[in-house]
Amino acid sequence: MDVLRNLFGNLTSGIIRLLVTVGIIAAVGYFIVRPALDTTNKAIDSANKSWERSFGGKGTNVTDVSKTIEDANRQVQRQIRRSLHAAKVEGSPRRLIKCVEHARGDVVKIQRCTVKF
């Protein structure tokens, strides 16, 4: 009889310990982890909304940026062509070409070249 009492006593005490541990873990998850995750989600949503507002809404994407870069490249190319034409009229397009090559794609330097020559 003592063996059964000890067996059931140990089994019951183990189940009670397990239930208390599960309860503590659930309480920690509900009262500590869940509010932290909610706060993080709100912060991320706020950052996303701010990002969208700063770039003109949801319609802005990478292709718009690429188009802007292409437009800038076209403007630079147009300006170089005009300067080359002016240099041909006045005499020495080689100096302009050397200056543009020396600029190595730096738009500010290329603009200086087109003004200078």
Secondary structure, 3 states (H helix, E strand, C coil): CHHHHHHHHHHHHHHHHHHHHHHHHHHHHHHHHHHHHHHHHHHHHHHHHHHHHHCCCCCCCHHHHHHHHHHHHHHHHHHHHHHHHHHHHHCCHHHHHHHHHHHCCCHHHHHHHHHHC
